[in-house]
Amino acid sequence: MAKALLGYMSSDQQFLSRQTAVRLAAENRALRERVADLETLIVRLSEENETLAAAGAAALLEPVEDMQPV
């Protein structure tokens, strides 16, 4: 009887272990997708930042007519 109960407990543990592995694999996949999305966002924002910085630098180099002596 005790062996039968232990066998039942053991198979239940295996089921929970498999269930945990499946859940962890799904979480891992979701996290990898999120990391890929964030990396794409970083690239896009870096490009946008470079464009804005270049536009700002160009604006600083333009002569301002109001500042010229009369």
Summary of the structure (lengths in Angstrom):
residues: 70
radius of gyration: 30.6
end to end distance: 106.9
largest distance: 106.9
contacts: 122
relative contact order: 0.05
helix: 90%
strand: 0%
